[in-house]
Amino acid sequence: MAHHKHLFKLVMTMPLILTYLTGCWDRTETNDIAFVLSSSVDLEDNGKYRIAYMLPLPGSMGGASGGGGGTSGGKSYYIDSEVGSTLREATSKLQMRMSRRIFLSHRRTIVIGEKFAKKGIDTLFDVVPRSPESRLTTYLVLTKGKGYDLLNTDPKFERFPAETIRELTKSRQSMATSTKDIGIALSFNSDPIMNYFEPKEGQVAKEPSQEIQAFGYAQFKGNRLVGIYTKQEADGLMWLRDQVKEHLLTFPMEPGKDISILVTEGHTKIKPKLQDDKVVFELVVDAVGAVREDLSKLDLNKSELIHKIERKFSVQVKKSILATINQMQKEGTDSAQLGLIVWRKHPHAWKTRFEANWEDYFKDAEFRIMVNASIPETGLINQNVVQEGM
């Protein structure tokens, strides 16, 4: 009986013993990690790759209202870079002088330099997916000049330049371009696009600043940069990809009397028709806008004047789409991924006729565009409040 009591006592205390013995043998302490906020990749003149990392300084991370925080003053982050014959070699060199392990799970943006992009971004898609910490939701952006120059800008509104880049990329005015989006496009032998930024000096402010400005989208032919979609062409690209974001169209109702229409909603339906010698794309575009400023002093209470504005609005939308098509066909880049639409609609014909020579077919493709524009919102007022008779 005594033996059984002893055995029962031993069994009852075993979970407690195991609790003390169990530990996180493979854990990584936060104090041993260098969190990467953003990184850049560049091609040097000697053919080597340069990688730069933006990392927060642990000792300078004060509260949100404390500016740089800590007692050291200055910035709460720093940027360091290295060169190597491969991107991984450059990272390895950088790691050799860092007291903490470079950790990529919190990286949200990768900035690609212009020269690197012109040679081809396929190198990036070899190194990034091999790291399990790298997220496919990370945004890829292109910058004019060197990628590390964009990281070294000094935007005043956000604490880190990396945050400015991320917010601009995923804003309501922009088509976000993630690693996943671009990787899928390349895997289908399609032509991806990428958000395009430039450093820009702040204007009027008492203290000088170097801001980051979105200028449009990078135009890739396969994995190589060949051009930039800006202004009208960037707007048209959104319509062609059926990813319309808020943007402003300003055009004259009469010479010297402009009106500004904010595009609030838009959809594009594209139907490919196959002919013996070419492909015809029929586009039906629905555009919805709101009057944001009217220097023409029109009486927007009158339906015939609203219809006049809507007609001019539709012409502007069509012009932007045609400008984008012209730039795409000039370089033979299917940035709107119209080939995928043909493949989905006519898979057999795509495989047997079009896939092998799609660039030639695309350059000769015909586009028939119909735009249905409406302006249901003229603002809280229909005329200028200081106009006589109001």
Buried (B, 14 or more C-beta within 10 A) or exposed (E): EEEEEEEEEEEEEEEEEEEEEEEEEEEEEEEEBBBBBBBBBBBEEEEBBBBBBBBBBBEBBEEEEEBBBBEEEEBBBEBBBBBBEBBBBBBEBBBEEEEBEBBBEBBBBBBBBBBBBEEBBEBBBEBBEEBEEBBEEBBBBBBBEBBBBBBBBBBEEBBBBBBBBBBBBBBEEBBBBBBEBBBBBBEEEBBBBBBBBBBBEBEEEEEEBBBBBBBBBBBBBBBBBBBBBBEBBBBBBBBBBBBBBBBEBEBEBEEEEBBBBBBBEBBBEBEBBBEEEBBEBBBBBBBBBBBBEBBBEBEBEEEEBBEBBBEBBBEBBBBBBBBBBEBBBEBBBBBBBBBBBBBEBBEEBBEEBBBEEBBEBBBEBEBEBEBEBBBEBBEEEBBEEEEEEE
